[in-house]
Amino acid sequence: MTPTYKIIANPVAGRGAGNLHIPQIEQTLKKNGLDFQLTRTEYPMHARDLAIQAVRDGFKVVVASGGDGTCNEVLNGLMEAHTMGIGEACMAVLCVGRGNDFAFGMGIPTHLEDGMITLMAGNRRRIDVGCVKGGLFPQGRYFGNGVGIGFDATVGFVSAKMTHLSGFASYIVAALKTITLYYNAPLVKIEYDGQELIQPSLMVSIMNGRRMGGGFLMAPHSLPDDGALDMCVAHQMSRLTILRTIPSFFKGSQADRPNIWTGRARQISVTALNGSLPAHADGETLCTEGRQLVMETSSYQMELICNAK
């Protein structure tokens, strides 16, 4: 008989924290009588493949044990299994990564012990899932938290190369470095639900969740089940103004600043009229020099185990 829970554990998440926490996860879940099977990921997108196979094998709950990248791969596997007609499974998360932004926005504890309590409690809700097409994924890639274009994406790329810092601290240092690397905003055309905005844009964040980079509240009022994506767009600004603006993202008060524009839409297209678009989805690289990205919410809402109702 197939166990109820499939744990997909990324051993390199959190710079090795994922592997260190596996014995604790197994011991706690066994002690509490959960019927589960745990498999370690071995290569990029392996979590996606394992999630598809888990649905095919009849697991009812598929758990991403890792960071935002692991969550994204599992989410893609579950969405693809649904699209292919294989079946459905509920998603859950055990946080052992650096940012854990998807979990934060979805009402999942970012501390492992609390996350296991939430998993065992089993409260569920349906959430929206976004899909982005363009860059390395012309066929589309699903995302649960958000897509970052421009400054935000470059910060993520710089942070990923750091070996001496982790978590929110690495993103802060990366943001300061990025001010010197990514300063001249490309001229972009943003089309959203029949409307259009053309301007030099330093950053375009498209959010289903609330936070990126472990502490930057890109969309503090975002709701993951309202059928829409939240937009946060930063105009071209001086380096000094960038420095003055960054702290507002810690509090989620950036919408009050004159150089920030926010909105909400179901379908969004971002096109570089000059320059190019570095971009990521849930922290995973979409492109380093893209030309156009199209994002929209899926008609299918995925089931998720979380604290929020």
N, C-alpha and C positions, 0 to 999 in steps of 0.2 A: 504493500500500500504506500502511495506517495506521501511523504511528509507534507505538512501544511505550509511550512516556511522554507523558502530558499534564500540563504544568506550568500550574497555575492560580495566577497571581501577583497579589497584592493590592498595588498601588503605594502605597497610603496606610497600609499596616501599619507599625507602629513609628514613627508620625508621619513617614512619608515614606521610612523606611529600605527599605521594600519596593521602591520604584522605584529607589533608588540601587544596590541589589544585583542588579538584573536583568541588567546587562551581565556581571557577574562569574559569575552562575549560567550564563548562556548560553555564555560562553567556556569555563568549566571543563567543562561537560557535553559540548560539542562536541569539546574537546581529548581527552576520554576516550572518544569514540565512541558516546555515548548517542544513540539515535534518539528525538528528542522534538519536541514542538510546544508553544510557550509562548503563553498568552493572558492579557492583563491584565483584571482585574475592573473594572467600570465603575459598579456600583450595589449597594446592599445586597441580599444573597441571590443575586447574580450567580454567585458561586462554586458555589452549589448547582445552579443551572441549567446551568452549564458542566460540572459533574461528571456530571449525568444525561446530557447530550449526549455527553460523552466515552465513557461506557459504551455508549451507543447507536452511537457511531462505531467501537467496537471497540478502544479503548485498553485496555491490560492493567494499567497503573499510572497512577493519578491522584495528582498531587503538589500538596499545599497549600503554597504559598510565601507565608507571612504569619505572623500570630499566632494566638491561640486562636480568635478570631472566624472567621478564614478556615478554620481546621481544622474548626470546627463546621459551617460551611456545606458544605464538601466532604464531610464525613462524612454530613450529612443527604442530600446528593445521591446518594451511593453507596448509602445505606440505602434511599432511595426508589426508586432504579433496581432494586434487588434486589426490593423489595416489589411493584413494578409488573410484575416479570417481564421487564424489559429485559435484565438480565444482571448480571454481577459484575465488579469490578475491585479490584485491591489499592490500598490507600492508602499514601501516603508524605508526609513533611513536611520542608520546609526552613524553619528558624526565622529570621524577620526581624521578629518582633513584640516586644511589651513583656514579657509574662509567660511565654509559652511553657510553660504548666503542663501542657497535654496531652502535649506531647513529653517533658517531664521524667518524667511518670508512666509513659510507655510505653517508656522505654528508647531514646529518640531524642535525639541530641546537640542541645543548644540553641545551639551555635555553628555558624554557617553552613558553614564549611569542613569541619568534622567531619561535619555533616549530609549534605553532598554525598558524602563518602566512604561513609557508611552507605547512602545511596541507591544508589550504584554497586555496593556489595557485595551488596545485594539479599536479606539475611537476612529471613525472614518468620515471623510468628506470628499466631495468631487471638486477637482480643481481644473482650471483652464490649462491648456498646453499650447505654446506658441510653435510656429514653424517658420524657419528662415530659409530662403533660397538665394544662392549667389556664392561667389568666391569658390572655395573648394567643394561646395555642396550645391551645385545647380539643381540637383534633384530634391534638395531640401534636407534640413536637419531640425529635429525638434529641440525645444528648450523649455525649461521649467521656470527659471529665474529671470533671465534677460539677455539681451544682445547689447554689447557695447561697441560703439563705432567712434574712431578718432582717438582723442586723448585718453579716454578710459581704456581702450584696447591696448594702447601703447604702454600704459602703466602696468597692465597685466603681463605683457610680454617682458618688460623690464624686471618686474617682481619675480617672475618664474625663473630668471637666471641667477637670482640671489641665493647664496648658500649659507650666509652668515646670519640671516634674519628670516623669520617666518611670521605667518599670521598678519594681523593688521599693520604691525610695524614695518613689514617688508613693503606693503602697499604705500605707506606714508613716504618712505624713502624713495620708492620708485616714482611716486607722483612728483616729488621735488626734482628728481633727475629728468623726468619727462618734460618738465617746463623748458629745459634747454634743448631737448630732442624734437619735440613736437609742438611747434609754436605757431607756424603759419597755417591758419585754418583753410581747408579746401572750400571752394564754392559748391554748395550742395543744394539739390532740389529735394524737398521732403513732401511727398504726396500722401495724404491721409484722409480716408473716407470721403473722397471727392473734393478735398481742399488742397491748397498748395502753399508752400513756404520756400522761398529761394533766398539764401544768405550764406556768407562764410560761417561755417559752424565748426568750432573747435571740438565739440563732442556731441554725439547723439546717442542717448541711452533709451532703449526700448525695453520696458520692464513688465513682467508678469508678477515678480516678487517685489521686494522693497529695497534690498540692499545689494551692493557689490563691494568687492575688495575688503570684506570683513568688517566694514564700519562706515562706508559711504552710503547714506540713505538717498539713493537716486529717486525713489518714488515712495515716500513715507506713508502715503495714503492709498497705495495700490491694494486692490482686492483680487485675490487669485481665482475668484469664481464669478467675476462680473462680465465675462465675455469680451473684455477689452484689454488692450495693452496701454500702459502709461508711457508717455514720452517726456524726456528731459533733455533740452537742447541748450548748449552753451554757445553764445555768439563768439566771434573773434574778440579777444581782449589782450591787454598788455600782460607781460609776465608779472608785474606787480599786482595787477587786478586778479590774475589767476591765484596768486598767493593769498590774497585777501578773500577770495571766493571759496577756496577749498574748505576752510573750517565750517562754512554754512552747511556743507553736505554731512558733517558729523551729526548735526541736529536736525537735518531734513528741512531747513528753512531757506534753501537756495531759491525757491520760487519767488521770494520777496525781492530778489536782486534784479536790477534792470537788464543785466546781461544774460539772464536765464529765462527760457520759455518752456512752459509745460503744457501738455495736452493729453488726450486719450482717444484711441481709435481702435477699430477692429483690424484694419489692414493698413500697412505703412510701407512706402517705398522710399528708399534713400539712394539718390544718384549723385555721383561726383561729376559736376560740370567742368571743373578743373581740379587738378590734384588727384589724390587717391584715398581709399578708405581702408585703413587697418580695422579689423573687426574680430570679435569673439562672441561665442554663444555659451553661456554658463561657464566662462573661463577657458573654453576650448577654441582654438584658432579657427576662424572662418576664412580669413584672408589677411595678407599684409599690405596688398595694394589693390584692393577691389574697386570696381566701378559702380556696381549697383547691388543692393540688397533689398529683398522684399520679405516682409514679415506679416503674419496674420495669426489669429487664434484658430485652433482646430475646432471643428464642430463637435468633436468627441471630448468629453471631460473625463479625466482619469481619476480613479479612486485612490486615496492616499490615507495612510494612518498618521494621525497627528493629534495635537491637543485641541486645536481650534475646531469649532463646530460650524 
